[in-house]
Amino acid sequence: MSRPAALPLPPWLAHALRAQRGPVPWNAVLRGALASGPLLLAAVVAGRASLGVIAAIAAMLAGINDRPGSRRTSVRRLGAPALAGAGGLLVGTYAGEHVGAVALTALFTLVGLVAGSGSAIGSVASAAGTQLLVASAIGAGMPVPEEGWQRALAYLVGAGWLLGLRLVLPTPGGLAGDFRFDGEREAVAAVYDAVAELLDAVGTPDAGARRAALTAALDHAQDALAGPRLRRYATSAAERRLHAQYAAALPLAEAATALAWAGEAVSGRASEGPRRLAAAVRENTHTGPLPAPSRSAAGLRALDDALLHAAEAFDRGKGSDLHTRRRGVRDVLRTAFGAGGREYGLRVALCFGASVGVAQALHHARWYGDHPHWYWMPATAVFLVKPDLGPLASRVLNRAAGTVLGALVFAGFAAVLPRPEGLIALVALSGALIPVATRHFAAQTAVVTVLVLSLVMVGGEPQASAGRIGETLLACAIVLIVGHLPMPGQRAGGVRARLAAAQSAAHAYLAHVLRESDAHLAGNPQARAFTKSARTNVARTNSAFTKFARTNTARTTDARARRWTLRREAYRTLADARTAIALAAAELPALARHAEGADEAADTLEQLVDTTTACAVHLDDTGRLTPEHAERLVALLDELAGHRERLGLRAPDIPLAV
């Protein structure tokens, strides 16, 4: 007899059980071990345990944000939230000392509105909003004798210590090449590997997933290279070379996407060139001879031309344009105060404000006895209400389970460990486990609970596992209730806002491709004949080709650069929309239904961007669209209009003439 098929888990439960996979980030584990524990030990030895607790908390929060990437990216990812946290600590400290419970609740509700709305801007802004709220609650509720400015300084020292470790300690493979650019070099090489994998998958069912992986690799490399620097442009030869290598991957990605759209399998020879380029990036060497793919189709001709361009770019090593669209103040404000930002901000404000109010009521009713730590409840609510940490039901389940587990584990350790040295060692161990525990929210919660309870005891308070469990369950109830309350405007505003941004970016990309169709070098028969001759003579980077290319591409360089920028923006915003849709689909049915139909709209947008890329490559080759391209564009635009009507999205104000 055949076994009955297992019933599929509901999406909200399946997401709660899902964990990320991958190798252990040993470099991050080392940084975690050297962060909170040593800071706390130094403070205890100096007789300033309370400041050591604050510094250790800052290092812990920075450790949660310490994700893989380049050193330059880490400055922004760790530094900006730390500055926001120090500001929140100042606000919370002085507010807790000078205002009553009602005024404090109102003030923190307003802070929650600002932090929540700003969190819609991006991942770094969201992390900054989280630390702003958590630190403000700690500042108002943690019984620390030092002045507010001393607490803020200790907070900055704690986060700065971990950031310093990130900048100084080598990462795996970092000593093999240029120490400064280990993360950037690996990110750029991964783009070429992703191009090769997409070419291998052309004509197979895996092509869609490989194209999405290529987008993720491009996004990661773009972020790694676009981090903060003292000057606007790359100033060293090594950095300019990396920028040039990244830029050279864009036409390769464009050609590979066009081939995937056509759906006809290509020979394995086509992916050999990108793989050799990936090796050249990793080893910081020249490319050497690159195998030429067949030139039997527009996409293959574009791929071959892109390899020629890459060989020249790798040798010259000049470039600084990362093809990113700079967002102005108006764009940032529009995101923060748009439909998505408003909904996000209102929910964060209500959850944070309600948890502060309930915690203050219980605190003044002496529910805590002689050990006031009412800040735990609002700090817990902050992590629970953040949509970028997962669906609401998943967050609540994992937070509750992780807190119970962490509190029980800590109670066992607290009963046998010597104080304070045993607790300091437990803090160091917990810090080392955070980079691994971030793969699952329940595991992260358990490790953080052990670390925080250890810090509380080192700071002079007794064992508080039971109180931590009780406050977490209360915070879970508050967030569940507020999360299901009706809000002004449409629900799933964050999903619609991201879909609208992806739609606008896709239309801008398509409009540009259609406008530039009359000015492409690749449509010039002389250029094609010269490229064929260069191939025959294996003169891939000789001076004659370089002179020809520079002379004849001058009039299209700006148009191509603009096109690649718009293409990157279209795929990046589409990836953001996909992430928001996946999270919304994993909510409880009462919330998930508000985002129904969004995934179909994203599918159509993805096909539109892929088709636009195929059109761009074909226009480069022939100077005109085929009837198949035009019909496909018209069909997709009509289909997208239907999705807009069902989802209540506005049509983009970009005229198109297909």
Rosetta blueprint (number, residue, H / E / L):
1 M L
2 S L
3 R L
4 P L
5 A L
6 A L
7 L L
8 P L
9 L L
10 P L
11 P H
12 W H
13 L H
14 A H
15 H H
16 A H
17 L H
18 R L
19 A L
20 Q L
21 R L
22 G L
23 P L
24 V L
25 P L
26 W H
27 N H
28 A H
29 V H
30 L H
31 R H
32 G H
33 A H
34 L L
35 A L
36 S H
37 G H
38 P H
39 L H
40 L H
41 L H
42 A H
43 A H
44 V H
45 V H
46 A L
47 G L
48 R L
49 A H
50 S H
51 L H
52 G H
53 V H
54 I H
55 A H
56 A H
57 I H
58 A H
59 A H
60 M H
61 L H
62 A H
63 G H
64 I H
65 N H
66 D L
67 R L
68 P L
69 G L
70 S L
71 R H
72 R H
73 T H
74 S H
75 V H
76 R H
77 R H
78 L H
79 G H
80 A H
81 P H
82 A H
83 L H
84 A H
85 G H
86 A H
87 G H
88 G H
89 L H
90 L H
91 V H
92 G H
93 T H
94 Y H
95 A H
96 G H
97 E H
98 H H
99 V L
100 G L
101 A H
102 V H
103 A H
104 L H
105 T H
106 A H
107 L H
108 F H
109 T H
110 L H
111 V H
112 G H
113 L H
114 V H
115 A H
116 G H
117 S H
118 G H
119 S H
120 A L
121 I L
122 G L
123 S H
124 V H
125 A H
126 S H
127 A H
128 A H
129 G H
130 T H
131 Q H
132 L H
133 L H
134 V H
135 A H
136 S H
137 A H
138 I H
139 G H
140 A H
141 G H
142 M L
143 P L
144 V L
145 P L
146 E L
147 E L
148 G H
149 W H
150 Q H
151 R H
152 A H
153 L H
154 A H
155 Y H
156 L H
157 V H
158 G H
159 A H
160 G H
161 W H
162 L H
163 L H
164 G H
165 L H
166 R H
167 L H
168 V H
169 L L
170 P L
171 T L
172 P L
173 G L
174 G L
175 L L
176 A L
177 G L
178 D L
179 F H
180 R H
181 F H
182 D H
183 G H
184 E H
185 R H
186 E H
187 A H
188 V H
189 A H
190 A H
191 V H
192 Y H
193 D H
194 A H
195 V H
196 A H
197 E H
198 L H
199 L H
200 D H
201 A H
202 V L
203 G L
204 T L
205 P L
206 D L
207 A H
208 G H
209 A H
210 R H
211 R H
212 A H
213 A H
214 L H
215 T H
216 A H
217 A H
218 L H
219 D H
220 H H
221 A H
222 Q H
223 D H
224 A H
225 L H
226 A L
227 G L
228 P L
229 R L
230 L L
231 R L
232 R L
233 Y L
234 A L
235 T L
236 S L
237 A H
238 A H
239 E H
240 R H
241 R H
242 L H
243 H H
244 A H
245 Q H
246 Y H
247 A H
248 A H
249 A H
250 L H
251 P H
252 L H
253 A H
254 E H
255 A H
256 A H
257 T H
258 A H
259 L H
260 A H
261 W H
262 A H
263 G L
264 E L
265 A L
266 V L
267 S L
268 G H
269 R H
270 A H
271 S H
272 E H
273 G H
274 P H
275 R H
276 R H
277 L H
278 A H
279 A H
280 A H
281 V H
282 R H
283 E H
284 N L
285 T L
286 H L
287 T L
288 G L
289 P L
290 L L
291 P L
292 A L
293 P L
294 S L
295 R L
296 S L
297 A L
298 A H
299 G H
300 L H
301 R H
302 A H
303 L H
304 D H
305 D H
306 A H
307 L H
308 L H
309 H H
310 A H
311 A H
312 E H
313 A H
314 F H
315 D H
316 R H
317 G L
318 K L
319 G L
320 S L
321 D L
322 L L
323 H L
324 T L
325 R L
326 R L
327 R L
328 G L
329 V H
330 R H
331 D H
332 V H
333 L H
334 R H
335 T H
336 A H
337 F H
338 G L
339 A H
340 G H
341 G H
342 R H
343 E H
344 Y H
345 G H
346 L H
347 R H
348 V H
349 A H
350 L H
351 C H
352 F H
353 G H
354 A H
355 S H
356 V H
357 G H
358 V H
359 A H
360 Q H
361 A H
362 L H
363 H H
364 H H
365 A L
366 R L
367 W L
368 Y L
369 G L
370 D L
371 H L
372 P L
373 H L
374 W L
375 Y L
376 W H
377 M H
378 P H
379 A H
380 T H
381 A H
382 V H
383 F H
384 L H
385 V H
386 K L
387 P H
388 D H
389 L H
390 G L
391 P L
392 L H
393 A H
394 S H
395 R H
396 V H
397 L H
398 N H
399 R H
400 A H
401 A H
402 G H
403 T H
404 V H
405 L H
406 G H
407 A H
408 L H
409 V H
410 F H
411 A H
412 G H
413 F H
414 A H
415 A H
416 V H
417 L L
418 P L
419 R L
420 P L
421 E H
422 G H
423 L H
424 I H
425 A H
426 L H
427 V H
428 A H
429 L H
430 S H
431 G H
432 A H
433 L H
434 I H
435 P H
436 V H
437 A H
438 T L
439 R L
440 H L
441 F H
442 A H
443 A H
444 Q H
445 T H
446 A H
447 V H
448 V H
449 T H
450 V H
451 L H
452 V H
453 L H
454 S H
455 L H
456 V H
457 M H
458 V H
459 G L
460 G L
461 E L
462 P L
463 Q L
464 A L
465 S H
466 A H
467 G H
468 R H
469 I H
470 G H
471 E H
472 T H
473 L H
474 L H
475 A H
476 C H
477 A H
478 I H
479 V H
480 L H
481 I H
482 V H
483 G H
484 H L
485 L L
486 P L
487 M L
488 P L
489 G L
490 Q L
491 R L
492 A L
493 G H
494 G H
495 V H
496 R H
497 A H
498 R H
499 L H
500 A H
501 A H
502 A H
503 Q H
504 S H
505 A H
506 A H
507 H H
508 A H
509 Y H
510 L H
511 A H
512 H H
513 V H
514 L H
515 R H
516 E H
517 S H
518 D H
519 A L
520 H L
521 L H
522 A H
523 G H
524 N L
525 P H
526 Q H
527 A H
528 R H
529 A H
530 F H
531 T H
532 K H
533 S H
534 A H
535 R H
536 T H
537 N L
538 V L
539 A L
540 R L
541 T L
542 N L
543 S H
544 A H
545 F H
546 T H
547 K H
548 F H
549 A H
550 R H
551 T H
552 N H
553 T H
554 A L
555 R L
556 T L
557 T H
558 D H
559 A H
560 R H
561 A H
562 R H
563 R H
564 W H
565 T H
566 L H
567 R H
568 R H
569 E H
570 A H
571 Y H
572 R H
573 T H
574 L H
575 A H
576 D H
577 A H
578 R H
579 T H
580 A H
581 I H
582 A H
583 L H
584 A H
585 A H
586 A L
587 E L
588 L L
589 P H
590 A H
591 L H
592 A H
593 R H
594 H H
595 A H
596 E L
597 G L
598 A H
599 D H
600 E H
601 A H
602 A H
603 D H
604 T H
605 L H
606 E H
607 Q H
608 L H
609 V H
610 D H
611 T H
612 T H
613 T H
614 A H
615 C H
616 A H
617 V H
618 H H
619 L H
620 D H
621 D H
622 T H
623 G L
624 R L
625 L L
626 T L
627 P H
628 E H
629 H H
630 A H
631 E H
632 R H
633 L H
634 V H
635 A H
636 L H
637 L H
638 D H
639 E H
640 L H
641 A H
642 G H
643 H H
644 R H
645 E H
646 R H
647 L H
648 G L
649 L L
650 R L
651 A L
652 P L
653 D L
654 I L
655 P L
656 L L
657 A L
658 V L
